[in-house]
Amino acid sequence: MIFTSFLNSLPGDIAQGLIWGIMAIGVFITFRVMDVADLTVDGSIATGGAVCVVLIRAGVNAWLAMLCAFAAGVLAGLITGLLHTKCGIPAILAGILTQLALYSINLRILGDRANQPVSVDKYYLMVSQRYTRALDLSNPLILLIIMCAVLIGLLYWFFGTERGCALRATGANQNMARAQGINTKTNIVLGLMLSNGLVALSGGLLAQYQGAADVNMGRGAIVIGLAAVIVGEVLFSMIARNFAAKLATVICGAIIYYVVIRIVLIAGLNTNDLKLLTALVVAVFLSIPYWKSFILRRKGMSKSKEENHAATD
């Protein structure tokens, strides 16, 4: 019975993992590539969902609505970037300020309502959870897999260009990047814009998938994004040899996260404890690299002591 329930829910969990995986790639760009702590995510994902749903309800094509959602996320990232680079506000506080402002903006976009529905019966939607088990092209898994593959390819190409390499250099060592004539402030702003654009794109897909945009749909999104990044890194670090593979592991991490959450829910966990579980998962996986290096250091110290004793004997 439990196994059957798990199999029935698996396509939906994979679809959600793919959607949140796009958001997690945005988190990966700021967290790992740019080395910037950005908390705009919780607001920009809701902005993307709100813009997408409102435009679709107004008769705009879903693909164009998604493009507008991406643009809205880019603007959110621009605001955070300017607060950080032009106003001297620390990145984490700049993200919090933008996130706070976006809550009111999202309410305005949604017509002063907490949520707006968008039914697949009335509007053309790119993805819908209703068809996750369909055996035809209406299944959202097909489009989501293609979108993730195209996105990874585009980002792999972009970060191989001169501008992309400058972004990576800025995240690796700002002082060295400036010494090479790179405008690090511009690159930080660009990185935040790209990251939040992807997050908003994910928000637009998520709103279509669940059939509604909610002003609170992004609450805790940064933690889920971090969970996907960390889980993917810890589990697949041995095989992720290039940048494209690292992006793929982020999406795999998001899928694994949602599958694990489903297993725990089927096992009887109270849904009110999901945030606690997510925090524990992130904490555990963040601790693994530290404890692994700590154990290796201890083993190295023990080995060197044994070699010293053998040399004295």
Backbone as CSV, one residue per row, in Angstrom:
resi,resn,N_x,N_y,N_z,CA_x,CA_y,CA_z,C_x,C_y,C_z
1,MET,0.838,-1.211,0.000,0.000,0.000,0.000,0.873,1.261,0.000
2,ILE,1.867,1.293,0.895,2.754,2.442,0.986,3.589,2.566,-0.291
3,PHE,4.073,1.420,-0.793,4.884,1.423,-2.009,4.069,1.900,-3.205
4,THR,2.808,1.471,-3.282,1.925,1.906,-4.371,1.687,3.406,-4.314
5,SER,1.468,3.902,-3.104,1.260,5.344,-2.922,2.500,6.127,-3.343
6,PHE,3.660,5.572,-3.031,4.913,6.232,-3.408,5.079,6.271,-4.923
7,LEU,4.784,5.165,-5.588,4.917,5.107,-7.050,3.937,6.056,-7.732
8,ASN,2.736,6.163,-7.184,1.732,7.054,-7.770,2.149,8.520,-7.665
9,SER,2.811,8.846,-6.576,3.206,10.241,-6.356,4.560,10.583,-6.977
10,LEU,5.312,9.571,-7.409,6.673,9.798,-7.906,6.742,10.750,-9.109
11,PRO,5.889,10.604,-10.144,5.969,11.557,-11.271,5.772,13.008,-10.841
12,GLY,4.832,13.233,-9.927,4.601,14.591,-9.442,5.784,15.129,-8.655
13,ASP,6.421,14.263,-7.853,7.592,14.687,-7.088,8.762,15.020,-8.005
14,ILE,8.943,14.229,-9.055,10.017,14.509,-10.018,9.752,15.829,-10.735
15,ALA,8.483,16.068,-11.109,8.132,17.324,-11.783,8.416,18.521,-10.877
16,GLN,8.022,18.414,-9.617,8.302,19.504,-8.679,9.801,19.688,-8.489
17,GLY,10.530,18.562,-8.434,11.978,18.642,-8.294,12.619,19.355,-9.472
18,LEU,12.130,19.110,-10.685,12.663,19.784,-11.868,12.373,21.286,-11.830
19,ILE,11.157,21.643,-11.403,10.790,23.066,-11.312,11.649,23.773,-10.266
20,TRP,11.728,23.167,-9.074,12.529,23.776,-8.012,14.012,23.682,-8.325
21,GLY,14.391,22.725,-9.192,15.782,22.619,-9.597,16.233,23.841,-10.372
22,ILE,15.339,24.414,-11.191,15.668,25.647,-11.909,15.914,26.773,-10.915
23,MET,15.054,26.838,-9.876,15.262,27.824,-8.816,16.584,27.577,-8.099
24,ALA,16.899,26.291,-7.850,18.136,25.949,-7.151,19.371,26.334,-7.965
25,ILE,19.270,26.285,-9.294,20.386,26.734,-10.131,20.631,28.227,-9.915
26,GLY,19.541,28.992,-9.777,19.683,30.410,-9.459,20.389,30.610,-8.128
27,VAL,20.025,29.804,-7.133,20.690,29.874,-5.823,22.155,29.469,-5.956
28,PHE,22.431,28.456,-6.783,23.800,27.989,-6.999,24.672,29.099,-7.569
29,ILE,24.114,29.891,-8.480,24.895,30.965,-9.108,25.355,31.991,-8.075
30,THR,24.472,32.376,-7.161,24.870,33.352,-6.147,25.679,32.703,-5.026
31,PHE,25.242,31.534,-4.579,25.849,30.894,-3.409,27.224,30.320,-3.701
32,ARG,27.374,29.673,-4.848,28.631,29.009,-5.177,29.482,29.795,-6.184
33,VAL,28.858,30.261,-7.263,29.639,30.926,-8.314,30.056,32.333,-7.881
34,MET,29.084,33.128,-7.387,29.376,34.522,-7.036,29.810,34.698,-5.586
35,ASP,29.593,33.674,-4.755,29.922,33.744,-3.325,29.230,34.925,-2.648
36,VAL,27.940,35.080,-2.966,27.119,36.152,-2.403,25.914,35.531,-1.712
37,ALA,25.646,35.966,-0.484,24.467,35.467,0.244,23.256,36.311,-0.158
38,ASP,22.378,35.746,-0.978,21.233,36.496,-1.508,19.931,35.895,-0.993
39,LEU,19.165,36.703,-0.254,17.878,36.256,0.275,16.701,36.849,-0.487
40,THR,16.970,37.413,-1.665,15.884,37.941,-2.500,14.986,36.813,-2.991
41,VAL,15.517,35.604,-3.012,14.849,34.444,-3.611,13.421,34.257,-3.126
42,ASP,13.204,34.359,-1.816,11.861,34.133,-1.273,10.827,35.088,-1.846
43,GLY,11.273,36.271,-2.267,10.340,37.227,-2.861,10.259,37.111,-4.366
44,SER,11.397,36.880,-5.025,11.411,36.874,-6.489,10.697,35.662,-7.077
45,ILE,10.688,34.537,-6.367,9.974,33.372,-6.894,8.469,33.642,-6.905
46,ALA,7.984,34.337,-5.875,6.561,34.709,-5.837,6.262,35.778,-6.882
47,THR,7.207,36.664,-7.136,7.031,37.690,-8.166,6.863,37.042,-9.539
48,GLY,7.727,36.070,-9.827,7.609,35.357,-11.099,6.273,34.664,-11.256
49,GLY,5.810,34.010,-10.185,4.517,33.342,-10.230,3.370,34.316,-10.414
50,ALA,3.428,35.438,-9.691,2.364,36.434,-9.773,2.286,37.061,-11.168
51,VAL,3.421,37.471,-11.695,3.452,38.085,-13.032,2.930,37.108,-14.075
52,CYS,3.378,35.868,-14.011,2.986,34.863,-14.994,1.474,34.609,-14.959
53,VAL,0.922,34.412,-13.764,-0.504,34.097,-13.640,-1.371,35.272,-14.076
54,VAL,-1.017,36.468,-13.650,-1.815,37.651,-13.999,-1.831,37.857,-15.509
55,LEU,-0.702,37.675,-16.154,-0.637,37.851,-17.609,-1.422,36.763,-18.341
56,ILE,-1.312,35.530,-17.867,-2.072,34.440,-18.500,-3.566,34.683,-18.357
57,ARG,-3.983,35.149,-17.186,-5.406,35.458,-16.982,-5.860,36.622,-17.863
58,ALA,-4.915,37.494,-18.243,-5.246,38.629,-19.103,-5.239,38.250,-20.583
59,GLY,-4.925,36.989,-20.878,-4.957,36.519,-22.260,-3.607,36.449,-22.950
60,VAL,-2.532,36.693,-22.210,-1.190,36.638,-22.788,-0.757,35.181,-22.917
61,ASN,-0.047,34.869,-23.999,0.461,33.517,-24.197,1.367,33.116,-23.040
62,ALA,1.301,31.843,-22.639,2.042,31.364,-21.474,3.548,31.526,-21.646
63,TRP,4.060,31.319,-22.868,5.494,31.461,-23.104,5.945,32.913,-22.935
64,LEU,5.135,33.838,-23.445,5.457,35.255,-23.285,5.341,35.660,-21.816
65,ALA,4.354,35.100,-21.124,4.192,35.379,-19.693,5.408,34.904,-18.911
66,MET,5.964,33.769,-19.315,7.164,33.259,-18.662,8.354,34.186,-18.904
67,LEU,8.449,34.728,-20.100,9.522,35.669,-20.413,9.405,36.923,-19.548
68,CYS,8.171,37.384,-19.359,7.936,38.555,-18.501,8.257,38.238,-17.042
69,ALA,7.956,37.024,-16.613,8.290,36.609,-15.247,9.804,36.632,-15.049
70,PHE,10.531,36.139,-16.049,11.995,36.166,-15.991,12.492,37.609,-15.877
71,ALA,11.907,38.508,-16.673,12.305,39.920,-16.645,12.027,40.546,-15.283
72,ALA,10.889,40.175,-14.670,10.562,40.703,-13.343,11.596,40.248,-12.315
73,GLY,12.033,38.990,-12.420,13.071,38.497,-11.523,14.393,39.215,-11.739
74,VAL,14.709,39.505,-12.998,15.936,40.248,-13.317,15.907,41.624,-12.653
75,LEU,14.750,42.284,-12.693,14.616,43.598,-12.049,14.787,43.495,-10.533
76,ALA,14.239,42.434,-9.937,14.401,42.229,-8.497,15.877,42.052,-8.144
77,GLY,16.590,41.256,-8.954,18.018,41.082,-8.734,18.792,42.369,-8.924
78,LEU,18.348,43.193,-9.890,18.998,44.490,-10.129,18.881,45.391,-8.903
79,ILE,17.693,45.397,-8.291,17.488,46.225,-7.098,18.418,45.785,-5.975
80,THR,18.466,44.469,-5.738,19.356,43.947,-4.689,20.809,44.296,-4.999
81,GLY,21.199,44.137,-6.267,22.573,44.431,-6.656,22.940,45.889,-6.465
82,LEU,22.027,46.790,-6.812,22.302,48.217,-6.659,22.349,48.618,-5.189
83,LEU,21.459,48.030,-4.374,21.504,48.307,-2.935,22.846,47.878,-2.340
84,HIS,23.362,46.771,-2.862,24.620,46.241,-2.332,25.837,47.008,-2.845
85,THR,25.881,47.252,-4.155,27.091,47.843,-4.744,27.103,49.370,-4.715
86,LYS,25.936,50.006,-4.871,25.882,51.463,-4.938,25.580,52.119,-3.591
87,CYS,24.906,51.377,-2.713,24.539,51.946,-1.409,25.382,51.388,-0.269
88,GLY,26.229,50.411,-0.573,27.106,49.867,0.454,26.422,48.994,1.477
89,ILE,25.217,48.522,1.169,24.485,47.659,2.098,24.987,46.220,1.919
90,PRO,25.301,45.511,3.000,25.743,44.113,2.868,24.747,43.296,2.061
91,ALA,25.257,42.342,1.294,24.424,41.592,0.349,23.245,40.916,1.033
92,ILE,23.481,40.352,2.194,22.406,39.616,2.872,21.293,40.567,3.309
93,LEU,21.661,41.779,3.765,20.654,42.764,4.164,19.960,43.355,2.942
94,ALA,20.698,43.548,1.863,20.098,44.065,0.626,19.038,43.088,0.120
95,GLY,19.336,41.785,0.191,18.363,40.772,-0.222,17.125,40.778,0.649
96,ILE,17.321,40.954,1.961,16.185,40.992,2.887,15.300,42.193,2.594
97,LEU,15.923,43.352,2.328,15.150,44.562,2.021,14.340,44.390,0.737
98,THR,14.967,43.844,-0.293,14.251,43.622,-1.555,13.131,42.614,-1.372
99,GLN,13.426,41.541,-0.640,12.396,40.530,-0.371,11.206,41.136,0.358
100,LEU,11.477,41.998,1.334,10.411,42.654,2.087,9.572,43.548,1.178
101,ALA,10.241,44.306,0.305,9.530,45.191,-0.614,8.703,44.386,-1.613
102,LEU,9.234,43.234,-2.042,8.538,42.425,-3.038,7.219,41.865,-2.512
103,TYR,7.109,41.684,-1.213,5.839,41.179,-0.663,4.700,42.134,-1.009
104,SER,4.921,43.434,-0.787,3.891,44.427,-1.120,3.689,44.524,-2.627
105,ILE,4.793,44.458,-3.375,4.696,44.529,-4.835,3.910,43.333,-5.372
106,ASN,4.174,42.158,-4.830,3.460,40.953,-5.280,1.964,41.049,-4.992
107,LEU,1.625,41.640,-3.847,0.203,41.841,-3.535,-0.439,42.778,-4.561
108,ARG,0.278,43.810,-4.954,-0.226,44.739,-5.974,-0.407,44.025,-7.313
109,ILE,0.563,43.219,-7.681,0.476,42.489,-8.947,-0.741,41.570,-8.954
110,LEU,-1.012,40.940,-7.810,-2.134,40.004,-7.699,-3.464,40.714,-7.449
111,GLY,-3.490,42.024,-7.582,-4.734,42.770,-7.412,-5.168,42.863,-5.970
112,ASP,-4.205,43.040,-5.064,-4.456,43.135,-3.619,-5.126,41.879,-3.064
113,ARG,-4.853,40.747,-3.697,-5.333,39.458,-3.201,-4.150,38.584,-2.816
114,ALA,-4.381,37.697,-1.873,-3.296,36.817,-1.425,-2.943,35.787,-2.489
115,ASN,-3.911,35.432,-3.343,-3.631,34.449,-4.400,-4.571,34.668,-5.578
116,GLN,-4.156,34.128,-6.723,-4.952,34.194,-7.953,-4.887,32.828,-8.627
117,PRO,-6.048,32.204,-8.901,-6.026,30.893,-9.560,-5.865,31.019,-11.071
118,VAL,-5.346,29.964,-11.682,-5.260,29.895,-13.146,-5.516,28.439,-13.532
119,SER,-6.716,28.174,-14.002,-7.140,26.803,-14.267,-6.696,26.342,-15.656
120,VAL,-6.240,25.104,-15.725,-5.839,24.527,-17.003,-7.050,24.310,-17.907
121,ASP,-8.257,24.325,-17.343,-9.480,24.174,-18.136,-9.809,25.447,-18.924
122,LYS,-9.363,26.593,-18.416,-9.697,27.866,-19.046,-8.543,28.471,-19.846
123,TYR,-7.322,28.137,-19.454,-6.159,28.786,-20.064,-5.151,27.736,-20.526
124,TYR,-4.367,28.117,-21.539,-3.278,27.243,-21.973,-2.118,27.417,-21.002
125,LEU,-1.712,26.325,-20.369,-0.600,26.341,-19.431,0.520,25.437,-19.952
126,MET,1.734,25.835,-19.710,2.867,25.037,-20.156,2.962,23.719,-19.393
127,VAL,2.692,23.774,-18.097,2.753,22.567,-17.256,1.564,22.567,-16.300
128,SER,1.101,21.380,-15.952,0.005,21.239,-14.995,0.150,19.904,-14.274
129,GLN,-0.071,19.930,-12.951,0.077,18.703,-12.176,-1.016,17.684,-12.505
130,ARG,-2.063,18.118,-13.203,-3.142,17.199,-13.560,-2.647,16.103,-14.498
131,TYR,-1.622,16.402,-15.298,-1.205,15.463,-16.339,0.139,14.782,-16.038
132,THR,0.541,14.757,-14.773,1.847,14.193,-14.444,1.942,12.693,-14.733
133,ARG,0.801,12.017,-14.810,0.838,10.569,-15.096,0.299,10.247,-16.490
134,ALA,0.131,11.284,-17.305,-0.357,11.067,-18.665,0.753,10.482,-19.540
135,LEU,0.362,9.634,-20.485,1.329,8.993,-21.370,1.330,9.651,-22.748
136,ASP,1.336,10.982,-22.749,1.393,11.728,-24.011,2.167,13.022,-23.784
137,LEU,2.158,13.898,-24.792,2.953,15.123,-24.728,2.428,16.149,-23.722
138,SER,1.220,15.921,-23.171,0.702,16.838,-22.162,1.390,16.652,-20.812
139,ASN,2.129,15.558,-20.662,2.837,15.294,-19.414,3.903,16.370,-19.197
140,PRO,3.848,17.090,-18.065,4.801,18.188,-17.833,6.248,17.730,-17.720
141,LEU,6.465,16.458,-17.410,7.829,15.958,-17.260,8.644,16.125,-18.544
142,ILE,7.985,15.922,-19.685,8.692,16.013,-20.970,9.229,17.424,-21.185
143,LEU,8.352,18.423,-21.037,8.762,19.813,-21.251,9.785,20.246,-20.211
144,LEU,9.599,19.837,-18.951,10.505,20.255,-17.883,11.907,19.686,-18.077
145,ILE,11.997,18.434,-18.505,13.309,17.829,-18.755,14.013,18.556,-19.897
146,ILE,13.255,18.871,-20.955,13.841,19.603,-22.084,14.301,20.994,-21.644
147,MET,13.468,21.686,-20.868,13.814,23.028,-20.400,15.068,23.007,-19.532
148,CYS,15.161,22.031,-18.635,16.333,21.929,-17.757,17.591,21.646,-18.576
149,ALA,17.474,20.766,-19.570,18.630,20.439,-20.406,19.083,21.663,-21.209
150,VAL,18.127,22.393,-21.791,18.455,23.601,-22.565,19.074,24.659,-21.653
151,LEU,18.511,24.815,-20.450,19.029,25.800,-19.506,20.471,25.482,-19.106
152,ILE,20.746,24.210,-18.823,22.109,23.813,-18.467,23.068,24.094,-19.629
153,GLY,22.619,23.784,-20.850,23.454,24.044,-22.021,23.751,25.526,-22.202
154,LEU,22.727,26.378,-22.036,22.910,27.821,-22.194,23.842,28.388,-21.126
155,LEU,23.650,27.951,-19.889,24.494,28.449,-18.801,25.933,27.961,-18.958
156,TYR,26.087,26.717,-19.418,27.430,26.188,-19.655,28.142,27.017,-20.724
157,TRP,27.389,27.377,-21.767,27.969,28.227,-22.811,28.303,29.612,-22.267
158,PHE,27.348,30.214,-21.523,27.528,31.575,-21.040,28.726,31.685,-20.103
159,PHE,28.855,30.748,-19.168,29.952,30.836,-18.205,31.290,30.429,-18.816
160,GLY,31.261,30.028,-20.077,32.500,29.795,-20.806,32.925,30.988,-21.632
161,THR,32.041,32.003,-21.739,32.382,33.221,-22.470,33.251,34.130,-21.600
162,GLU,33.733,35.209,-22.194,34.575,36.148,-21.448,33.814,36.754,-20.272
163,ARG,32.553,37.138,-20.515,31.749,37.705,-19.435,31.482,36.675,-18.347
164,GLY,31.168,35.449,-18.750,30.911,34.401,-17.769,32.138,34.078,-16.937
165,CYS,33.292,34.040,-17.582,34.539,33.794,-16.846,34.830,34.932,-15.875
166,ALA,34.468,36.162,-16.268,34.645,37.307,-15.371,33.750,37.166,-14.141
167,LEU,32.532,36.671,-14.340,31.637,36.427,-13.211,32.233,35.396,-12.258
168,ARG,32.749,34.316,-12.821,33.326,33.271,-11.987,34.581,33.759,-11.276
169,ALA,35.362,34.574,-11.955,36.566,35.137,-11.327,36.198,36.068,-10.176
170,THR,35.121,36.835,-10.357,34.652,37.735,-9.298,34.251,36.944,-8.063
171,GLY,33.557,35.837,-8.266,33.155,35.018,-7.133,34.316,34.302,-6.476
172,ALA,35.324,33.931,-7.273,36.463,33.184,-6.734,37.379,34.076,-5.903
173,ASN,37.683,35.277,-6.412,38.589,36.182,-5.701,38.409,37.592,-6.251
174,GLN,37.680,38.424,-5.517,37.381,39.766,-6.007,38.638,40.621,-6.150
175,ASN,39.560,40.497,-5.199,40.787,41.309,-5.267,41.601,40.961,-6.506
176,MET,41.736,39.670,-6.769,42.486,39.247,-7.951,41.767,39.673,-9.231
177,ALA,40.412,39.572,-9.217,39.637,39.966,-10.395,39.815,41.453,-10.686
178,ARG,39.800,42.267,-9.631,40.010,43.713,-9.830,41.414,43.997,-10.350
179,ALA,42.381,43.225,-9.887,43.752,43.404,-10.351,43.889,43.090,-11.845
180,GLN,42.976,42.249,-12.347,42.980,41.914,-13.776,42.127,42.877,-14.599
181,GLY,41.631,43.937,-13.966,40.849,44.942,-14.676,39.372,44.614,-14.801
182,ILE,38.873,43.676,-13.995,37.461,43.282,-14.043,36.651,44.186,-13.117
183,ASN,35.527,44.677,-13.603,34.626,45.487,-12.789,33.773,44.546,-11.936
184,THR,34.207,44.317,-10.724,33.547,43.319,-9.872,32.137,43.741,-9.455
185,LYS,31.919,45.028,-9.259,30.584,45.486,-8.851,29.555,45.213,-9.946
186,THR,29.935,45.493,-11.182,29.039,45.218,-12.304,28.743,43.727,-12.398
187,ASN,29.745,42.907,-12.192,29.557,41.459,-12.273,28.682,40.926,-11.152
188,ILE,28.803,41.498,-9.966,27.944,41.084,-8.858,26.486,41.392,-9.184
189,VAL,26.250,42.594,-9.708,24.884,42.971,-10.092,24.356,42.041,-11.179
190,LEU,25.189,41.756,-12.175,24.788,40.867,-13.262,24.477,39.464,-12.744
191,GLY,25.303,38.963,-11.824,25.068,37.648,-11.254,23.752,37.582,-10.484
192,LEU,23.453,38.618,-9.725,22.194,38.671,-8.974,20.996,38.764,-9.922
193,MET,21.146,39.505,-10.999,20.066,39.619,-11.978,19.785,38.274,-12.643
194,LEU,20.842,37.586,-13.073,20.677,36.276,-13.702,20.070,35.269,-12.737
195,SER,20.567,35.268,-11.513,20.070,34.330,-10.505,18.582,34.518,-10.239
196,ASN,18.169,35.746,-9.973,16.775,36.001,-9.645,15.866,35.879,-10.855
197,GLY,16.418,36.102,-12.060,15.641,35.840,-13.262,15.269,34.368,-13.357
198,LEU,16.236,33.478,-13.079,15.973,32.036,-13.099,15.006,31.639,-11.991
199,VAL,15.153,32.264,-10.829,14.240,31.980,-9.709,12.806,32.362,-10.073
200,ALA,12.635,33.536,-10.690,11.301,33.981,-11.102,10.745,33.085,-12.207
201,LEU,11.613,32.632,-13.100,11.201,31.683,-14.141,10.646,30.408,-13.510
202,SER,11.332,29.930,-12.493,10.853,28.766,-11.748,9.515,29.057,-11.073
203,GLY,9.369,30.282,-10.552,8.104,30.670,-9.923,6.946,30.662,-10.896
204,GLY,7.211,31.108,-12.136,6.166,31.073,-13.152,5.749,29.652,-13.490
205,LEU,6.712,28.753,-13.585,6.401,27.343,-13.846,5.651,26.729,-12.675
206,LEU,6.080,27.052,-11.458,5.441,26.493,-10.272,3.994,26.948,-10.153
207,ALA,3.735,28.231,-10.448,2.371,28.749,-10.372,1.466,28.046,-11.386
208,GLN,1.980,27.821,-12.591,1.198,27.097,-13.601,0.980,25.643,-13.174
209,TYR,2.014,25.030,-12.651,1.942,23.626,-12.259,0.893,23.395,-11.178
210,GLN,0.871,24.282,-10.159,-0.076,24.089,-9.059,-1.403,24.811,-9.288
211,GLY,-1.510,25.573,-10.382,-2.773,26.187,-10.747,-3.111,27.456,-10.009
212,ALA,-2.135,28.105,-9.408,-2.393,29.352,-8.681,-1.079,30.014,-8.311
213,ALA,-1.120,31.330,-8.175,0.004,32.092,-7.641,-0.393,32.617,-6.278
214,ASP,0.497,32.450,-5.313,0.219,32.869,-3.943,1.331,33.798,-3.473
215,VAL,0.966,34.804,-2.706,1.953,35.770,-2.250,2.960,35.128,-1.307
216,ASN,2.588,34.006,-0.696,3.484,33.318,0.231,4.135,32.083,-0.377
217,MET,4.041,31.903,-1.688,4.540,30.678,-2.305,6.064,30.555,-2.237
218,GLY,6.740,31.665,-1.968,8.193,31.608,-1.897,8.753,31.489,-0.495
219,ARG,7.880,31.369,0.486,8.366,31.304,1.863,9.213,30.043,2.076
220,GLY,10.446,30.237,2.503,11.359,29.110,2.720,12.027,28.605,1.461
221,ALA,11.857,29.326,0.330,12.419,28.861,-0.934,13.938,28.798,-0.880
222,ILE,14.581,29.749,-0.205,16.037,29.770,-0.141,16.565,28.507,0.529
223,VAL,15.835,28.000,1.523,16.278,26.786,2.223,16.163,25.575,1.304
224,ILE,15.063,25.512,0.538,14.900,24.405,-0.413,15.991,24.468,-1.482
225,GLY,16.292,25.688,-1.953,17.356,25.842,-2.940,18.705,25.401,-2.401
226,LEU,19.004,25.802,-1.172,20.259,25.385,-0.548,20.299,23.877,-0.347
227,ALA,19.149,23.311,0.038,19.085,21.857,0.224,19.419,21.142,-1.084
228,ALA,18.856,21.626,-2.198,19.121,21.007,-3.496,20.592,21.125,-3.867
229,VAL,21.181,22.297,-3.647,22.588,22.515,-3.981,23.487,21.605,-3.149
230,ILE,23.257,21.574,-1.848,24.120,20.811,-0.942,23.952,19.313,-1.154
231,VAL,22.701,18.850,-1.281,22.465,17.420,-1.507,23.131,16.970,-2.805
232,GLY,22.968,17.759,-3.860,23.582,17.422,-5.138,25.097,17.382,-5.049
233,GLU,25.693,18.351,-4.355,27.154,18.391,-4.226,27.689,17.202,-3.439
234,VAL,27.024,16.889,-2.318,27.517,15.818,-1.451,27.391,14.460,-2.130
235,LEU,26.271,14.225,-2.810,26.019,12.910,-3.390,26.737,12.686,-4.714
236,PHE,26.959,13.756,-5.472,27.505,13.578,-6.827,28.831,14.305,-7.054
237,SER,29.499,14.709,-5.989,30.737,15.476,-6.145,31.826,14.679,-6.864
238,MET,31.799,13.366,-6.736,32.835,12.529,-7.339,32.712,12.460,-8.864
239,ILE,31.489,12.657,-9.378,31.292,12.524,-10.825,31.067,13.872,-11.519
240,ALA,30.847,14.929,-10.738,30.611,16.261,-11.327,31.958,16.920,-11.624
241,ARG,32.486,16.672,-12.819,33.822,17.140,-13.159,33.839,18.484,-13.869
242,ASN,32.742,18.888,-14.499,32.722,20.185,-15.177,31.501,20.985,-14.736
243,PHE,31.403,22.192,-15.252,30.358,23.107,-14.783,28.957,22.598,-15.131
244,ALA,28.789,22.050,-16.328,27.485,21.524,-16.730,27.048,20.397,-15.813
245,ALA,27.987,19.524,-15.438,27.659,18.417,-14.536,27.256,18.937,-13.165
246,LYS,27.907,20.002,-12.714,27.547,20.580,-11.415,26.127,21.144,-11.443
247,LEU,25.754,21.784,-12.546,24.385,22.294,-12.680,23.377,21.147,-12.678
248,ALA,23.740,20.049,-13.349,22.854,18.883,-13.383,22.687,18.278,-11.997
249,THR,23.754,18.280,-11.192,23.650,17.719,-9.842,22.722,18.558,-8.962
250,VAL,22.658,19.860,-9.236,21.740,20.724,-8.475,20.295,20.299,-8.725
251,ILE,19.954,20.054,-9.997,18.600,19.603,-10.325,18.335,18.226,-9.731
252,CYS,19.323,17.337,-9.808,19.172,16.009,-9.193,18.962,16.141,-7.684
253,GLY,19.671,17.087,-7.065,19.502,17.315,-5.636,18.092,17.748,-5.287
254,ALA,17.491,18.595,-6.134,16.110,19.034,-5.895,15.132,17.866,-6.021
255,ILE,15.351,17.012,-7.029,14.483,15.843,-7.205,14.597,14.913,-6.008
256,ILE,15.831,14.646,-5.571,16.048,13.769,-4.416,15.393,14.351,-3.175
257,TYR,15.494,15.661,-3.013,14.878,16.321,-1.857,13.382,16.057,-1.821
258,TYR,12.709,16.245,-2.964,11.257,16.057,-2.981,10.859,14.591,-2.840
259,VAL,11.672,13.694,-3.377,11.390,12.269,-3.208,11.522,11.876,-1.735
260,VAL,12.556,12.387,-1.076,12.756,12.091,0.356,11.608,12.658,1.179
261,ILE,11.204,13.879,0.848,10.078,14.489,1.564,8.820,13.630,1.408
262,ARG,8.591,13.115,0.208,7.425,12.267,-0.039,7.496,10.993,0.786
263,ILE,8.660,10.379,0.831,8.826,9.141,1.609,8.526,9.395,3.087
264,VAL,9.032,10.512,3.592,8.816,10.837,5.008,7.340,11.120,5.280
265,LEU,6.682,11.810,4.350,5.250,12.081,4.524,4.434,10.792,4.504
266,ILE,4.771,9.885,3.582,4.062,8.608,3.516,4.280,7.812,4.795
267,ALA,5.472,7.976,5.379,5.781,7.258,6.625,5.015,7.812,7.816
268,GLY,4.369,8.986,7.644,3.510,9.496,8.711,3.968,10.777,9.378
269,LEU,4.929,11.493,8.787,5.369,12.751,9.387,4.271,13.806,9.286
270,ASN,4.117,14.577,10.335,3.160,15.687,10.337,3.652,16.768,9.364
271,THR,2.774,17.235,8.503,3.166,18.249,7.514,3.656,19.540,8.173
272,ASN,3.239,19.787,9.400,3.705,20.979,10.104,5.200,20.911,10.417
273,ASP,5.777,19.710,10.332,7.191,19.537,10.664,8.093,19.570,9.431
274,LEU,7.534,19.898,8.261,8.325,19.870,7.030,9.474,20.880,7.058
275,LYS,9.220,22.076,7.576,10.282,23.090,7.634,11.405,22.620,8.555
276,LEU,11.026,21.987,9.663,12.028,21.448,10.579,12.859,20.373,9.890
277,LEU,12.197,19.501,9.146,12.900,18.444,8.426,13.860,19.042,7.394
278,THR,13.392,20.054,6.653,14.235,20.688,5.644,15.481,21.301,6.275
279,ALA,15.293,21.992,7.414,16.428,22.596,8.111,17.421,21.527,8.565
280,LEU,16.911,20.400,9.044,17.787,19.310,9.490,18.553,18.705,8.312
281,VAL,17.857,18.520,7.184,18.509,17.958,5.994,19.650,18.862,5.535
282,VAL,19.385,20.172,5.474,20.419,21.116,5.048,21.586,21.114,6.029
283,ALA,21.269,21.123,7.335,22.322,21.132,8.349,23.197,19.880,8.266
284,VAL,22.568,18.730,8.075,23.316,17.468,7.995,24.234,17.459,6.780
285,PHE,23.689,17.826,5.616,24.494,17.779,4.397,25.570,18.862,4.371
286,LEU,25.308,20.002,5.023,26.348,21.025,5.132,27.484,20.563,6.040
287,SER,27.147,19.728,7.015,28.144,19.247,7.973,29.015,18.134,7.406
288,ILE,28.501,17.399,6.423,29.226,16.232,5.900,30.621,16.587,5.374
289,PRO,30.768,17.634,4.528,32.130,17.960,4.053,33.088,18.303,5.188
290,TYR,32.576,19.017,6.214,33.437,19.391,7.341,33.909,18.158,8.099
291,TRP,32.978,17.275,8.425,33.338,16.081,9.191,34.209,15.140,8.371
292,LYS,33.983,15.102,7.049,34.816,14.262,6.195,36.262,14.748,6.218
293,SER,36.451,16.076,6.074,37.814,16.625,6.108,38.420,16.485,7.503
294,PHE,37.587,16.603,8.541,38.074,16.458,9.917,38.587,15.037,10.164
295,ILE,37.820,14.049,9.703,38.222,12.645,9.875,39.491,12.354,9.087
296,LEU,39.574,12.908,7.856,40.780,12.696,7.048,42.003,13.320,7.709
297,ARG,41.821,14.502,8.323,42.937,15.136,9.022,43.384,14.305,10.214
298,ARG,42.409,13.779,10.954,42.739,12.941,12.114,43.484,11.688,11.687
299,LYS,43.013,11.092,10.576,43.699,9.899,10.078,45.117,10.238,9.633
300,GLY,45.284,11.393,8.974,46.613,11.815,8.535,47.544,12.059,9.708
301,MET,47.002,12.684,10.775,47.812,12.928,11.969,48.218,11.616,12.637
302,SER,47.280,10.672,12.720,47.583,9.369,13.328,48.643,8.633,12.524
303,LYS,48.516,8.712,11.195,49.479,8.027,10.333,50.869,8.630,10.479
304,SER,50.942,9.966,10.553,52.243,10.624,10.706,52.874,10.290,12.055
305,LYS,52.036,10.170,13.108,52.553,9.795,14.423,53.125,8.379,14.401
306,GLU,52.403,7.472,13.733,52.888,6.095,13.639,54.212,6.041,12.880
307,GLU,54.319,6.860,11.799,55.566,6.884,11.036,56.712,7.462,11.861
308,ASN,56.406,8.461,12.706,57.455,9.034,13.562,57.938,8.028,14.604
309,HIS,56.955,7.274,15.186,57.316,6.263,16.171,58.169,5.175,15.525
310,ALA,57.786,4.787,14.293,58.536,3.753,13.589,59.960,4.237,13.282
311,ALA,60.087,5.540,12.957,61.409,6.095,12.632,62.310,6.143,13.877
312,THR,61.740,6.483,15.039,62.526,6.541,16.279,62.930,5.144,16.755
313,ASP,62.045,4.182,16.524,62.385,2.804,16.919,63.509,2.275,16.037
